[in-house]
Amino acid sequence: MDFELSEEQRLIIDNVRRFIREEIRPLEADLDPDAYRLKPEDEARLEAMTNEMGLFQMDVPQEYGGPGVDTVTRTLIAEELSQHRAGLYAPAYGVFGSGPQGQLYNATESQKENYLWPTIRGEKHGFFGLSEPSGGSDPARAIQTRGVRDGDEWVINGGKLWNSGADTADYGIVYVRTDPTKGRQGITAFIVDTDTPGFRVNRLVQVLRSHYTTELSFSDMRVPHENILGEEGGGFALANDYLARNRIPYSAAGIGVAVYAHEIAIEWAKQRVTFGEPLASRQAIQWMLVDNEIDIRTARWACLAAADKAEKGLPFRFESSMAKLISTEGAGRVVDRCMQIMGGLGMSKDLPMERWYRELRIRRIGEGPSEVQRIVMARDLLNIGSGSR
Amino acid sequence: MRIRKPWTAWDDALDWKQLPGAMGVYELADADQRTLYIGKASGTSPFGLRGELCRHFTTAEALAGANWTHPRMGEDLPSIKGKARFYRYEVNHNYYSRWIEVLTRYREDHETLPPGNLEDPEQPPPLGRYHWKSEDAARGL
């Protein structure tokens, strides 16, 4: 493996880094410490800039009009994009474009016309409807939302939980048990318009960070058969592939926050004098900083290894789980140490540390808890369950 | 969901120390307890909910004996100034998303934002939809 960046990668990373430092960070001085949106005028101005940089909608494949960024470069960019206060969950406040959920590229031509293309153009937004009150880590067994075919339609009853953005979405990709006798082969993905009669947002669920998810219910919600995404009974495989791919940039974003926190802590340690000496001269502080560096580099290598395998078309499920586990747990430790170094200032809303601390705690659960990542890896190591290394 | 607490009439004799300095969301209402404004005490609000509520209801002169003042004391929006009589609040660390939630609930029930929020220079991000009205709305509240 070559650890050196190519000339093109270096140029892209330098541009993105400059953009975050010079365009995004200064705007945060005027935003609420927990804000996750820019003012509309800033959003429009910065989107025009990312378009000019050729990096708008970078997750959209080239054949659909995207810039065609490879997975390794995308991972490097993800680490840069999160290096600001809102960066972990709102990298660059979304001005690089968000793109559709990956499963939509498996859609039929008519579905693409109705959902994929409008999403790429920013006219429609979708949500991901997998988890239910009965669980999220084991969707093959936990999904109880039931779909029964009635002529050219399916009648769906049940509900979903933890669906970010469902209250503002135009449609969702909803995973439904269509055949209770077939286990994971009995789950089907449907594209559901949110104005379908029977679709209801019961409530918003507030969480540790300044964000909410939704609780949804479906009562005799009739969805056309043609809204099945992929094959009937093929929903689980579709969701699994999406989750594994998503883990790599998700992991890299955690590293970015750790990098920025570490930079702030190093500066502080050099400047802050206690008992007549700078903090940086204390062995306790030096060790914390070194441990930060070790956590950051370990996570970065794990993410790049996963991205490299994914890019080469090799099985990468083990690596993406490992990257997710190492980066989320490592970044949490880094921010925790930085807060300890910063003292009272680290707790205040004057700095982003307290926000990252809360947000990183969620990262150990979101997109599959650390324990589930270990289960995925153990299955591969022991050659049990589906998939291979 | 809405803020579920009962409305409290503003009392000029209230000891401001009784109001929390924490972050959170609040509502102001007129004499008929119709919501005029849904606000938030953010991480940068000086004096938290205490400061935000006092700035709507009281004056710098009235707080002359206190050891603090709000920089926007008395600068109220036209639809609130002199009309707000009641308040209720909720201490909430996640004031920002809760603010959006309360605004979303209000807009879904009333098909518009409270008058004060329509005039407010700080507009919320695009609000979502629930696709249903609350029981309170059905009762005309």
Interface residues (C-beta under 8 A of the other chain):
Chain A: D32 P33 D34 A35 Y36 R37 G165 A166 D167 T168 T194 D195 F199 R200 V201 R203 L204 Q206 V207 L208 R209 S210 H211 Y212 K349
Chain B: M1 S42 G43 T44 N92 N94 Y95 Y96 S97 R98 I100 E101 T104 P125 P126 L127 G128 R129 Y130 H131 W132
